[in-house]
Amino acid sequence: MNALVKTIHAAAEAGHTDEVIRFITQGAGLNERDALGRTPLMAAVHGNKVQTVSMLIDAGADINIQDNRLDNPLLYASAEGLKEIVEMAVAAGADTRLTNRFGGTALIPAADRGHVNIVEFLLTCSDVDVNHVNNLGWTALLEAVILGDGGPRHQQIVALLLQYGADREIADRDGVTPLAHARHNGYTEMERMLSNS
């Protein structure tokens, strides 16, 4: 074993799958937490080590455990654009109702960060709630308009959200609708999509 790798979490984050297996056979817990509250699975997700993530899921690691920042594999991977891990998490039964520290489901940060492929996957291959409202009072649609740049990726996301039932009438806490935000930001194409006409 690499002398520099002292814990199962370090091995997982580095993608040293054989060492992770060795730690497990020597009695390390599959869902053991480090100082950040991360399981070995979550450490592997942070390292974007797909093979290690796959092995830990197959070994029975709990896909839904949240760390000290309330991230878990699905929430973190969706925010960071790690589509392969998002797909693996959903296939492993990740709970799409769990929320991050902002009270948002996996769909919301994927939408605001412009991860079109992840938004499309979550809408088509999971039971994520397209109209979930986070702690800021924002839906994925609102975040895509407010935090997006109005460009092609965020336009695609707005179109996808509307296609899969996003309610364009859900306004923010100040009563401002996605359409009004798009108009205010000068996002002409989004404004067109969000208009009822």
N, C-alpha and C positions, 0 to 999 in steps of 0.2 A: 504494500500500500504506500502511496505517496506520503512521505513524512510531513509534507506541508498541509495535507488535507486532514484536519483534526476532527471534523464532525461530519455526520451524514448530510447536514444542510450544505456545508461547503462543497462536498463531493457532488451533491445534486445540482447545485448552482453552476458548477464547473462542467457538468455533463459527464462525470466519471461514473457511468452506469454500473460498471463492474464493482467499483468501490462502494457504491450505494448498496448493492446487493450484499456485499461482504458485511457492511455495517448492520444490515437487517438480520443476516444469519447469525451475527454476533450478539443480537438482542436489542438493537436500536429500534425504537418504536416507529412504525410507519407514519403515525400522525403526531410524532414528538414535535414540540414547538421550540424555536430558538428565541433569542432575546426580542426579536421583532414580532413574535407570535406566528412566524411562518412554519408550516410543515415542510418536510423535505420536498413534497410535491410543489408547494408554492415557491420554494427556493429554485427548483428546476425551471418553473415558469419564468421567474425573474431572469434566469440565465438564457431563456428561450432554447432550452435543451430538450427538443422534441422527443428524442429516443428515451431519455430519462423520464420525462413526463409520462410517456406511454407505458414504460415498465412499472412505474409507481401506481398508475391507474390500474393496470392489470394485476398488480400485487394486492390491490384492495384499499389503496389510500383514499381517504375521505375527500371527495372533490369539492365539498361545500364549506369546509372549515375556513373561517375568515381570520385574517391576521390582525395585528393591533391597529392597522389603518382601515380595517373592514374590507380589505381586498381578499378575493379568493381567485382561483385560476380563471374562471370565466370573466369575472369583473375586471381583473388586471389585463388579461389578454385582449379583451374587447377594447379597452382604453388604449392599449399600446399597439394595436394593429397586428396582433399575432394570430392570424386566421386559423392556422393549422391547430393551434392549441385551443382556440375557441371551438372548433369542430370536435376535437377530442373531448372537451369538457361536456359539451351538449350530448354527445354520444354516450358519455359515461353517466348521464342523468343529472347534470348540474341543475340546481334549482334556479330558474330564471327570475324568480320573485325576490331573491336576495338582493339587498341594496348596498351600495358603497357608502363612504362617509358623508356623501352629499345627499344620500337618500335616493340615488338613482340606480336603475337597473342597468345591466350591461349594454343595452341599446343606446342609452343616453350619451355616455362618453364616446361611443363609437360614432354616433351621429355628429356630435359637435367637433370631433377631431377629423372628420372627413374620411373615415374608413368605410368606403362604399361597399366593398366585398363583405365585410363583417355585418354591416347593417342588413344587407340583402340576405345573408345566411341566417341571421337571427330572426328576420321576419318570415322567411320561407321554411326554416327547418327547426324552429323552436316555438314554444308557447309564450314567448315574451309579450308583455302587455305594451302595445304600441302607444297607449295614452297614459302610461304611468306618470305621475307628477312627483318631482323630487322635492327636497327640502327648500329649494329656492323658488318653488312654485312653477317650475318649468317642465314641459314634456320634451321628448326627443325632437319633436318638430320645432318647438320654440328654441331649443338649444342650437339646432342646425341653422336657424335663421340668425339668432342673436350672437352666437359665438363662431359661426362659420364665416367664411370670407366672401360668400356670394358667388363663388366660382363654380366651375363645372362639377367638381366632386360634391359640393354641398347642394347644388341643384339636383343632381342625381339622387341624393339622399332624401331631399324634400319630396321628389317625385315618388320614390319608393315608399316613404312613410304614408303619403296620401293614398297610394295604391293599396296599401295594406291597412287602411282604416284609421289613419291619424285624424283626429278631430281638429279641424282648422279653426274651430270656434273657441277652443280652450285658450283663454288668455292668461297672461302672467298676473302677479298679485296686484299690479297697478291697472289691470283691465285692458292691457295692450295685447292685441291678437298677433299671431304670426304674420298676417298680412300687413298690419300696421308697422310692425318692426321691419319687414322687408321694404316697405315703402320709405320708411324713415332712413334706412341704410342705403337706399338707392339700388337695391337688388331687383332690377327690372324683371328678369326672368322668373325669379321666385315670386314676385308680386303677381305676375301673370298666372303662375300655377296656383297660387293661393286665392285668387279672385274667384268668386262664385259665378261670375258672368261667363 
